[in-house]
Amino acid sequence: MKRVCVFCGSNPGLNPAYAAAARALGGAIAARGLGLIYGGGHVGLMGIVADAAMRAGAEVIGIIPETLMQRELGHGAITELRVVATMHERKAMMADLADGFVVLPGGIGTLEEAVEAFTWTQLGIHDKGLVFLNTARYWERLGAVLDHMVSEGFLHAKHRAMVTLAAAPEEALDALESFAPVAVEKWAERSER
């Protein structure tokens, strides 16, 4: 693993624990000699994790669509800021450059990015792990939703097991480093389709 993509909010949230987790994650990424790939903003948890990683000596690459340059204030003090045309380009480039994904607290955009990365692993498009940093139990209910999908027959238990909730940055990075995708030959019998 060379680079970790971090999905997170473009605001800091209300609980100071979220900013503290972003700072700790940025430092932990650098301490392992890894690079950070993220959404390119200077604000919110995005800016906090990028600043922490830069201060600790990590390579930091931000990827931001033109339309968000003003709203998210593209970070001008990172290793490289790539400006792309669309959100689709942003997500594809982030996935291409990263070897795994950590998800800090965030809103709908953060969740959408994480779910797409998980879907790509589930479908075999890539083989990269996804870990939710469950700061202040922020992602706990999402874990329950995934469990509910399994119990209702919409998510295979082996795929559910590929998504980890971690309590601390070091645990999240350990989970990414040990991640191994599982192959599920087929989901439904032909007679069920």
Backbone as CSV, one residue per row, in Angstrom:
resi,resn,N_x,N_y,N_z,CA_x,CA_y,CA_z,C_x,C_y,C_z
1,MET,0.854,-1.178,0.000,0.000,0.000,0.000,0.898,1.239,0.000
2,LYS,0.622,2.140,-0.952,1.422,3.358,-1.067,0.632,4.615,-0.726
3,ARG,-0.655,4.622,-1.112,-1.479,5.809,-0.896,-2.847,5.419,-0.380
4,VAL,-3.365,6.251,0.516,-4.689,6.042,1.091,-5.584,7.196,0.675
5,CYS,-6.762,6.874,0.174,-7.760,7.887,-0.141,-8.642,8.083,1.088
6,VAL,-8.830,9.323,1.477,-9.703,9.647,2.611,-10.908,10.408,2.089
7,PHE,-12.090,9.852,2.351,-13.346,10.543,2.082,-13.779,11.189,3.388
8,CYS,-14.215,12.460,3.339,-14.631,13.133,4.574,-15.389,14.405,4.252
9,GLY,-15.927,15.006,5.284,-16.765,16.185,5.136,-16.002,17.441,4.759
10,SER,-16.674,18.330,4.039,-16.101,19.632,3.697,-16.434,20.667,4.770
11,ASN,-16.987,20.204,5.883,-17.097,21.027,7.085,-16.619,20.166,8.258
12,PRO,-16.342,20.768,9.403,-15.760,19.999,10.502,-16.765,19.226,11.354
13,GLY,-18.061,19.450,11.146,-19.058,18.817,12.003,-19.126,19.511,13.355
14,LEU,-20.018,19.050,14.197,-20.255,19.712,15.481,-19.422,19.153,16.623
15,ASN,-18.987,17.918,16.519,-18.221,17.284,17.590,-16.729,17.502,17.345
16,PRO,-16.004,18.116,18.283,-14.564,18.335,18.107,-13.774,17.040,17.903
17,ALA,-14.351,15.916,18.264,-13.671,14.629,18.078,-13.439,14.333,16.599
18,TYR,-14.288,14.856,15.727,-14.130,14.602,14.300,-12.846,15.258,13.769
19,ALA,-12.609,16.507,14.152,-11.388,17.204,13.731,-10.163,16.525,14.330
20,ALA,-10.261,16.110,15.565,-9.137,15.422,16.201,-8.813,14.124,15.468
21,ALA,-9.838,13.396,15.050,-9.625,12.148,14.304,-8.997,12.425,12.949
22,ALA,-9.416,13.498,12.283,-8.835,13.856,10.991,-7.353,14.191,11.144
23,ARG,-7.009,14.962,12.191,-5.598,15.282,12.438,-4.801,14.013,12.720
24,ALA,-5.360,13.142,13.556,-4.661,11.901,13.906,-4.482,11.002,12.686
25,LEU,-5.493,10.930,11.835,-5.393,10.094,10.638,-4.330,10.640,9.684
26,GLY,-4.312,11.949,9.464,-3.283,12.546,8.609,-1.888,12.231,9.123
27,GLY,-1.694,12.347,10.435,-0.401,12.034,11.033,-0.046,10.563,10.919
28,ALA,-1.042,9.690,11.106,-0.808,8.244,11.027,-0.451,7.810,9.611
29,ILE,-1.089,8.418,8.627,-0.771,8.118,7.223,0.693,8.474,6.950
30,ALA,1.106,9.660,7.384,2.492,10.098,7.167,3.469,9.211,7.930
31,ALA,3.130,8.833,9.159,4.023,8.017,9.987,4.320,6.665,9.351
32,ARG,3.398,6.179,8.546,3.600,4.898,7.860,4.274,5.061,6.501
33,GLY,4.605,6.292,6.161,5.253,6.536,4.880,4.297,6.460,3.705
34,LEU,3.014,6.664,3.970,1.989,6.595,2.930,1.663,7.986,2.416
35,GLY,1.086,8.046,1.232,0.585,9.290,0.692,-0.913,9.399,0.925
36,LEU,-1.415,10.620,0.889,-2.844,10.899,1.072,-3.444,11.366,-0.243
37,ILE,-4.548,10.744,-0.624,-5.376,11.189,-1.740,-6.688,11.661,-1.120
38,TYR,-7.165,12.832,-1.500,-8.423,13.323,-0.919,-9.069,14.309,-1.880
39,GLY,-10.190,14.875,-1.460,-11.011,15.699,-2.333,-10.503,17.071,-2.690
40,GLY,-9.327,17.484,-2.198,-8.694,18.707,-2.645,-9.110,19.991,-1.962
41,GLY,-10.061,19.935,-1.048,-10.523,21.149,-0.387,-9.616,21.579,0.756
42,HIS,-9.724,22.858,1.097,-8.957,23.425,2.204,-9.832,23.578,3.449
43,VAL,-11.103,23.258,3.336,-12.052,23.516,4.420,-12.497,22.208,5.072
44,GLY,-13.056,22.331,6.263,-13.641,21.197,6.968,-12.628,20.111,7.287
45,LEU,-13.139,18.888,7.413,-12.266,17.759,7.720,-11.273,17.507,6.594
46,MET,-11.653,17.864,5.356,-10.724,17.718,4.229,-9.453,18.520,4.472
47,GLY,-9.608,19.773,4.814,-8.445,20.615,5.067,-7.646,20.157,6.272
48,ILE,-8.339,19.694,7.302,-7.664,19.255,8.526,-6.800,18.031,8.266
49,VAL,-7.337,17.025,7.579,-6.562,15.810,7.329,-5.393,16.119,6.389
50,ALA,-5.607,16.970,5.391,-4.539,17.325,4.452,-3.432,18.097,5.159
51,ASP,-3.807,19.075,5.968,-2.805,19.869,6.689,-1.983,18.995,7.630
52,ALA,-2.644,18.086,8.336,-1.935,17.206,9.271,-0.967,16.292,8.537
53,ALA,-1.398,15.743,7.409,-0.529,14.861,6.629,0.665,15.642,6.073
54,MET,0.430,16.855,5.574,1.518,17.685,5.047,2.517,18.035,6.148
55,ARG,2.011,18.456,7.314,2.901,18.820,8.421,3.776,17.646,8.838
56,ALA,3.236,16.442,8.720,3.970,15.241,9.124,4.845,14.680,8.006
57,GLY,4.845,15.325,6.833,5.756,14.944,5.763,5.216,14.019,4.693
58,ALA,3.910,13.819,4.637,3.319,12.936,3.620,3.149,13.667,2.285
59,GLU,3.146,12.885,1.214,2.723,13.397,-0.083,1.201,13.539,-0.010
60,VAL,0.672,14.681,-0.429,-0.771,14.908,-0.392,-1.231,15.361,-1.771
61,ILE,-2.120,14.571,-2.364,-2.681,14.903,-3.676,-4.178,15.122,-3.515
62,GLY,-4.632,16.313,-3.877,-6.044,16.638,-3.836,-6.617,16.649,-5.241
63,ILE,-7.857,16.214,-5.339,-8.539,16.187,-6.636,-9.886,16.882,-6.463
64,ILE,-10.088,17.945,-7.220,-11.286,18.751,-7.029,-11.874,19.154,-8.377
65,PRO,-13.201,19.072,-8.517,-13.842,19.533,-9.756,-13.837,21.060,-9.830
66,GLU,-13.794,21.573,-11.040,-13.803,23.020,-11.251,-14.943,23.698,-10.504
67,THR,-16.135,23.070,-10.541,-17.311,23.686,-9.917,-17.191,23.815,-8.400
68,LEU,-16.304,23.033,-7.785,-16.155,23.102,-6.331,-14.932,23.892,-5.887
69,MET,-14.140,24.366,-6.822,-12.932,25.118,-6.463,-13.257,26.292,-5.546
70,GLN,-14.336,27.010,-5.842,-14.686,28.170,-5.029,-15.385,27.769,-3.726
71,ARG,-16.313,26.815,-3.824,-17.072,26.409,-2.630,-16.219,25.700,-1.586
72,GLU,-15.341,24.812,-2.051,-14.521,24.040,-1.124,-13.126,24.633,-0.984
73,LEU,-12.904,25.754,-1.630,-11.630,26.444,-1.532,-10.465,25.499,-1.755
74,GLY,-10.179,25.212,-3.001,-9.086,24.307,-3.343,-7.824,24.612,-2.556
75,HIS,-7.225,23.589,-2.008,-6.061,23.713,-1.122,-4.831,24.088,-1.942
76,GLY,-4.228,25.206,-1.620,-3.067,25.670,-2.364,-1.734,25.302,-1.742
77,ALA,-1.734,24.593,-0.619,-0.481,24.295,0.089,-0.274,22.793,0.273
78,ILE,-0.611,22.018,-0.764,-0.394,20.572,-0.716,0.580,20.194,-1.829
79,THR,0.995,18.943,-1.850,1.968,18.490,-2.848,1.474,18.746,-4.263
80,GLU,0.214,18.402,-4.503,-0.348,18.568,-5.849,-1.862,18.706,-5.754
81,LEU,-2.408,19.671,-6.468,-3.859,19.837,-6.572,-4.239,19.649,-8.034
82,ARG,-5.052,18.638,-8.287,-5.512,18.364,-9.649,-6.953,18.849,-9.775
83,VAL,-7.200,19.682,-10.759,-8.541,20.198,-11.012,-9.104,19.429,-12.202
84,VAL,-10.269,18.827,-11.994,-10.909,18.013,-13.030,-12.253,18.627,-13.401
85,ALA,-12.857,18.119,-14.460,-14.097,18.706,-14.972,-15.330,18.280,-14.181
86,THR,-15.383,17.019,-13.742,-16.625,16.514,-13.140,-16.362,15.721,-11.859
87,MET,-17.435,15.502,-11.118,-17.364,14.653,-9.928,-16.999,13.223,-10.318
88,HIS,-17.493,12.760,-11.441,-17.166,11.406,-11.895,-15.665,11.263,-12.122
89,GLU,-15.082,12.273,-12.747,-13.633,12.266,-12.966,-12.889,12.265,-11.640
90,ARG,-13.374,13.065,-10.701,-12.746,13.150,-9.380,-12.710,11.780,-8.719
91,LYS,-13.857,11.112,-8.656,-13.931,9.820,-7.980,-13.091,8.764,-8.679
92,ALA,-13.108,8.765,-10.006,-12.322,7.784,-10.754,-10.832,7.998,-10.512
93,MET,-10.396,9.248,-10.506,-8.981,9.533,-10.284,-8.563,9.189,-8.863
94,MET,-9.422,9.516,-7.893,-9.120,9.169,-6.504,-8.953,7.653,-6.360
95,ALA,-9.874,6.912,-6.951,-9.814,5.446,-6.860,-8.583,4.906,-7.571
96,ASP,-8.240,5.512,-8.697,-7.092,5.050,-9.468,-5.782,5.273,-8.713
97,LEU,-5.650,6.405,-8.037,-4.403,6.756,-7.353,-4.234,6.070,-5.993
98,ALA,-5.331,5.617,-5.399,-5.280,5.080,-4.037,-5.232,3.558,-4.025
99,ASP,-4.702,3.032,-2.931,-4.649,1.586,-2.713,-5.685,1.115,-1.694
100,GLY,-6.397,2.039,-1.086,-7.445,1.720,-0.126,-8.116,3.005,0.319
101,PHE,-9.224,2.865,1.055,-10.054,4.014,1.412,-10.361,4.026,2.907
102,VAL,-10.231,5.209,3.524,-10.676,5.424,4.894,-11.735,6.513,4.841
103,VAL,-12.820,6.312,5.581,-13.934,7.260,5.569,-14.069,7.900,6.943
104,LEU,-13.835,9.200,7.004,-14.082,9.988,8.210,-15.547,10.420,8.205
105,PRO,-16.036,10.996,9.294,-17.398,11.523,9.266,-17.594,12.522,8.127
106,GLY,-18.797,12.552,7.614,-19.136,13.459,6.521,-20.609,13.329,6.191
107,GLY,-21.011,13.991,5.142,-22.413,14.002,4.750,-22.708,13.080,3.580
108,ILE,-23.699,13.453,2.792,-24.169,12.622,1.685,-23.072,12.385,0.652
109,GLY,-22.298,13.416,0.320,-21.226,13.250,-0.657,-20.186,12.244,-0.182
110,THR,-19.830,12.321,1.093,-18.869,11.379,1.675,-19.419,9.963,1.606
111,LEU,-20.668,9.803,1.987,-21.297,8.487,1.971,-21.370,7.939,0.545
112,GLU,-21.731,8.806,-0.401,-21.843,8.378,-1.795,-20.496,7.895,-2.327
113,GLU,-19.432,8.622,-2.027,-18.103,8.212,-2.474,-17.718,6.855,-1.886
114,ALA,-17.988,6.687,-0.603,-17.637,5.437,0.077,-18.433,4.256,-0.466
115,VAL,-19.721,4.454,-0.680,-20.562,3.365,-1.186,-20.125,2.974,-2.599
116,GLU,-19.767,3.948,-3.419,-19.297,3.619,-4.760,-17.998,2.810,-4.695
117,ALA,-17.066,3.203,-3.832,-15.807,2.456,-3.698,-16.086,1.026,-3.247
118,PHE,-17.011,0.855,-2.318,-17.390,-0.478,-1.843,-18.021,-1.293,-2.968
119,THR,-18.901,-0.663,-3.734,-19.555,-1.335,-4.855,-18.522,-1.826,-5.862
120,TRP,-17.525,-0.994,-6.151,-16.485,-1.385,-7.108,-15.702,-2.595,-6.613
121,THR,-15.458,-2.670,-5.306,-14.776,-3.849,-4.755,-15.697,-5.064,-4.848
122,GLN,-16.957,-4.883,-4.498,-17.937,-5.979,-4.539,-18.058,-6.547,-5.948
123,LEU,-18.016,-5.681,-6.960,-18.165,-6.115,-8.342,-16.846,-6.589,-8.966
124,GLY,-15.758,-6.436,-8.251,-14.466,-6.859,-8.773,-13.827,-5.853,-9.712
125,ILE,-14.322,-4.618,-9.728,-13.736,-3.568,-10.563,-12.355,-3.181,-10.018
126,HIS,-12.243,-3.157,-8.701,-10.931,-3.024,-8.058,-10.929,-3.916,-6.815
127,ASP,-9.781,-4.031,-6.172,-9.664,-4.911,-5.004,-9.142,-4.143,-3.794
128,LYS,-9.721,-2.975,-3.546,-9.242,-2.065,-2.510,-10.186,-2.046,-1.310
129,GLY,-9.593,-2.067,-0.130,-10.369,-2.094,1.099,-11.008,-0.760,1.430
130,LEU,-12.038,-0.828,2.275,-12.786,0.346,2.721,-13.000,0.237,4.218
131,VAL,-12.559,1.251,4.947,-12.696,1.273,6.397,-13.343,2.585,6.814
132,PHE,-14.391,2.494,7.612,-15.034,3.675,8.179,-14.412,3.938,9.538
133,LEU,-13.848,5.125,9.738,-13.309,5.509,11.032,-14.499,5.956,11.879
134,ASN,-14.857,5.112,12.820,-16.105,5.258,13.570,-15.953,6.190,14.772
135,THR,-15.437,7.378,14.518,-15.211,8.378,15.558,-16.524,8.750,16.234
136,ALA,-16.520,8.692,17.558,-17.717,9.026,18.346,-18.937,8.237,17.862
137,ARG,-18.689,7.017,17.370,-19.733,6.096,16.910,-20.530,6.664,15.724
138,TYR,-19.890,7.556,14.951,-20.575,8.231,13.855,-21.150,7.262,12.830
139,TRP,-20.410,6.206,12.469,-20.844,5.288,11.413,-21.535,4.038,11.947
140,GLU,-21.793,3.973,13.224,-22.384,2.763,13.812,-23.721,2.389,13.175
141,ARG,-24.564,3.366,12.924,-25.870,3.071,12.325,-25.744,2.574,10.889
142,LEU,-24.709,3.039,10.187,-24.475,2.528,8.841,-24.142,1.037,8.908
143,GLY,-23.342,0.644,9.876,-23.045,-0.774,10.068,-24.314,-1.572,10.273
144,ALA,-25.252,-1.021,11.049,-26.532,-1.697,11.284,-27.351,-1.805,9.996
145,VAL,-27.299,-0.769,9.153,-28.014,-0.812,7.867,-27.429,-1.912,6.987
146,LEU,-26.106,-2.015,6.937,-25.473,-3.068,6.142,-25.869,-4.451,6.667
147,ASP,-25.905,-4.603,7.987,-26.337,-5.874,8.580,-27.780,-6.187,8.194
148,HIS,-28.620,-5.156,8.173,-30.021,-5.326,7.778,-30.120,-5.766,6.311
149,MET,-29.279,-5.206,5.453,-29.259,-5.616,4.042,-28.924,-7.099,3.916
150,VAL,-28.013,-7.573,4.741,-27.662,-8.994,4.732,-28.855,-9.816,5.179
151,SER,-29.478,-9.423,6.294,-30.587,-10.214,6.839,-31.801,-10.234,5.920
152,GLU,-31.922,-9.226,5.054,-33.043,-9.166,4.123,-32.701,-9.727,2.739
153,GLY,-31.481,-10.227,2.575,-31.107,-10.887,1.336,-30.647,-9.985,0.208
154,PHE,-30.247,-8.746,0.516,-29.794,-7.829,-0.524,-28.281,-7.637,-0.571
155,LEU,-27.583,-8.108,0.426,-26.129,-7.996,0.493,-25.586,-9.324,0.990
156,HIS,-24.635,-9.869,0.278,-24.042,-11.146,0.666,-23.199,-10.932,1.929
157,ALA,-23.288,-11.853,2.876,-22.547,-11.740,4.135,-21.043,-11.612,3.896
158,LYS,-20.519,-12.289,2.879,-19.085,-12.190,2.581,-18.720,-10.779,2.124
159,HIS,-19.620,-10.124,1.399,-19.361,-8.749,0.987,-19.482,-7.805,2.172
160,ARG,-20.457,-8.034,3.019,-20.607,-7.200,4.223,-19.332,-7.233,5.059
161,ALA,-18.708,-8.387,5.130,-17.496,-8.544,5.939,-16.318,-7.741,5.384
162,MET,-16.418,-7.275,4.143,-15.339,-6.485,3.560,-15.345,-5.039,4.053
163,VAL,-16.418,-4.596,4.686,-16.500,-3.226,5.195,-16.231,-3.251,6.692
164,THR,-15.209,-2.506,7.107,-14.786,-2.486,8.502,-15.116,-1.147,9.135
165,LEU,-15.522,-1.185,10.395,-15.638,0.023,11.206,-14.493,-0.031,12.209
166,ALA,-13.649,0.997,12.209,-12.481,1.036,13.089,-12.630,2.156,14.102
167,ALA,-12.102,1.930,15.291,-12.217,2.910,16.364,-11.132,3.987,16.306
168,ALA,-9.984,3.683,15.704,-8.853,4.616,15.716,-8.121,4.575,14.374
169,PRO,-7.402,5.649,14.038,-6.683,5.684,12.764,-5.730,4.513,12.548
170,GLU,-4.970,4.142,13.547,-4.027,3.025,13.399,-4.764,1.727,13.076
171,GLU,-5.890,1.518,13.739,-6.708,0.326,13.471,-7.244,0.346,12.038
172,ALA,-7.639,1.527,11.576,-8.144,1.660,10.201,-7.054,1.321,9.192
173,LEU,-5.844,1.834,9.409,-4.752,1.567,8.475,-4.311,0.104,8.538
174,ASP,-4.330,-0.491,9.737,-4.027,-1.927,9.859,-5.028,-2.746,9.045
175,ALA,-6.311,-2.376,9.141,-7.356,-3.112,8.411,-7.154,-2.986,6.904
176,LEU,-6.759,-1.807,6.440,-6.504,-1.641,5.005,-5.320,-2.493,4.555
177,GLU,-4.269,-2.502,5.355,-3.071,-3.253,4.970,-3.318,-4.754,4.932
178,SER,-4.258,-5.231,5.745,-4.528,-6.675,5.770,-5.744,-7.065,4.928
179,PHE,-6.330,-6.110,4.206,-7.543,-6.372,3.446,-7.305,-7.372,2.319
180,ALA,-8.231,-8.303,2.195,-8.225,-9.247,1.078,-9.663,-9.369,0.581
181,PRO,-9.927,-9.026,-0.682,-11.295,-9.122,-1.202,-11.736,-10.579,-1.271
182,VAL,-13.032,-10.774,-1.179,-13.580,-12.123,-1.309,-14.342,-12.218,-2.612
183,ALA,-14.210,-13.356,-3.240,-14.934,-13.588,-4.488,-16.194,-14.377,-4.181
184,VAL,-17.302,-13.869,-4.626,-18.562,-14.588,-4.523,-18.925,-14.956,-5.952
185,GLU,-18.922,-16.236,-6.242,-19.113,-16.707,-7.622,-20.387,-16.166,-8.257
186,LYS,-21.491,-16.323,-7.547,-22.747,-15.806,-8.079,-23.670,-15.496,-6.916
187,TRP,-24.511,-14.539,-7.119,-25.403,-14.114,-6.049,-26.710,-14.914,-6.065
188,ALA,-27.279,-15.099,-7.236,-28.570,-15.764,-7.333,-28.499,-16.921,-8.339
189,GLU,-29.287,-17.927,-8.098,-29.397,-19.017,-9.056,-30.166,-18.503,-10.287
190,ARG,-29.905,-19.095,-11.444,-30.591,-18.636,-12.655,-32.104,-18.692,-12.501
191,SER,-32.607,-19.671,-11.805,-34.051,-19.800,-11.631,-34.633,-18.655,-10.794
192,GLU,-33.780,-17.972,-10.032,-34.248,-16.867,-9.182,-34.221,-15.528,-9.909
193,ARG,-33.578,-15.481,-11.061,-33.395,-14.188,-11.750,-34.609,-13.804,-12.552
